[in-house]
Each structure stands twice: as C-alpha cells, then as structure tokens.
Amino acid sequence: MELLFLALSCLHLLKTEVVEGSWCYRSQKCEQPQCQDPPQWHLVNGKCSGNKQSPVNIVTKNVVYEKSLKPLTFEGYDVKGSGQWLLENNGHTVKVTLNTSPKIGGGGLPRKFKAVEFHLHWGVPEKPQNIPGSEHSIDGEKYPMELHVVHIREDASDVTDAKKNPGGLAVLAFFVKANKENENYASLLSELENIKYKGDTARLDPLPLMSLLPPEEDLGKYYRYEGSLTTPDCYEGVIWTIFEKPVELSLRQLSRFAVLHFEKNSSSAMTENFRPAQPLNGRAVLWSGASIALPAAKLLLLPLALTCTLSSLSH
C-alpha cells in the first residue's frame, strides 16, 4: 500500500512538473497539443488568473489625465557599456540581457528602477500589417511588434528578488511600426540568424539603450497602469509605462524575425508570441498628455484674450 501511495505521489509530482514547464502561445498548439496556451495559463500558475493582469487594451476616451506624470529621467541610457550583451532565443522570444544597469526615475514612479533586459513580441513577421503582434493595443488597434524594457527596483539584486515586493518591476513598452529602415537595429537583427532555435545564444556589442528607442524629446506622452508580467508566472506588481511614440523598423527589418523557431530544429516558426488583452477589472489607465494639451489650450485662449482686449478698447 505504501509503495502504491509512493508511486502515485511520484506520478503526481511528475505531472505537476510537466504542466509547470509547458506554457505556450496559441501558435504552438498544433505542434504541441499538450502545452497550455494563454487561456489555460492559470493551470501553469494561479497568478495568471489574477485581477491585475497584462496586457490591456487602452481605450483613450477612458484614460485619466494625471498631472504628476512628467517625463521620465533616463540615467545611463546614452552610455555604451564595455561588456557584451547576451542575445538568447529562450523558446518564447528574443531576450537581450544587458551588461550595465541604466536607470529610470521620475514620471510618477515611486523609486528608481534599473534595466536588466529587453525582449519583443510580434505577430507574423512577413505579414506585420495583416497579423500584428503587439501585446497592448490602443482603442483595439495593434502594432506589428512591441518592445519591452524590463527594470527592477534599484535595491533588488535580480528579478526574483524584486518580485518579493509589490511594485518590484517597471516595464517600459514601445510599439514598433512598419515604416523606414532603422540603422540602430542593424547589429541586433544581423545576429538573429545565429539564434534560430531555442537555447541558442549569441554575443552582441553593446549599444546605448536610448539608440533603440524613439528620441527622448518624444517620450513625454505615455500611459501608465498597474499590471503583471505577460508570461507565466504572471507576477502582479509591474508598473507599466506605454509610450505613444513608436519605434520604427522597415518591413524588411521586421521580416528578419521570420528565421526564429520556438523549439530546437523545429518546423514551427516563432510567430504570434503575444498574450491577448486582459480585463481591466476597474483599474485606471493614467495618461501624461499635458505635453500637448497645454499648448492647444493656450492657442484656444489667445483669440478669446484678443477679443476681450479689442472689446475693452472700443468702450
């Protein structure tokens, strides 16, 4: 009887271990029918059914203007580090681990956060307009791709340590649109050939992180909300900042991601690696929009002021 109990326990542990490590995207289900796609992620980790999940669809008429959301401060974002970046196909995305820790602050953040890595989410690289793959959306509209720069609170040693506290992570999200060639991405995109399959890694000479983003003067307009990581373990405690100004890549550059695969020597291309929008569940999405609202207001007030002045002169 004891042996039977032990055997059943082992089977349970084995089953749990398989489930724990088998989350996937919808595009992987044909090749891996046993894996848990986004609607089933709560079976992989219960946090994935929480009330503050990400990504979300941002409905612009419902956002709340928040005057404390001034432009963020970027420390070390314009510095090119000395050590190389680690580029990795982790079976879900392209992840770039940084060798330095640029910091962000201000912009309504409760403290400073340091950058540790960035990664991307996309749809179908050859058809970015038809099957867009950004995780967040604006009024239901999605972009071809989305860039996430992941930061941890500056007093944390790593992501695991940062997750011990609410608000331990801050992610900067940038939409990527198909437009003109972006030379700053050339070295990164050229390495994708070397990380075609899960587990493949490559080294990349570092770049100033700011060179991969829109110009800093365009980063004053953004949305802010409290959410989660968009992959299991779906940790809730992420301060999201989604910028209005997108990064630009050409169609040819976007298509470079088509060489990537989810698995080792797999026929399944890495496509549609995004999580669908999650319910807001009463959360407010804040907006920093004063940077354009104020000049517009001044322009409206000017004719009124002139009318009043001319009226007083005529009496």
Secondary structure, 3 states (H helix, E strand, C coil): CHHHHHHHHHHHHHHHHHHHCCECCHHHCCCCCCCECHHHHHHHCHHHHCCCCCCCEECHHHCEECCCCCCEEEECCCCCCCCCEEEEECCCCEEEECCCCCEEEECCCCCCEEEEEEEEEECCCCCCCCCCCCCCEECCECCCEEEEEEEEECCCCCHHHHCCCCCCEEEEEEEEEECCCCHHHHHHHHCHHHHCCCCCEEEECCCCHHHHCCCHHHCCCEEEEEEECCCCCCCEEEEEEEEEEEEEECHHHHHHHHHCECCCCCCCECCCCCCCCCCCCCCCCEECCHHHHHHHHHHHHHHHHHHHHHHHHCC
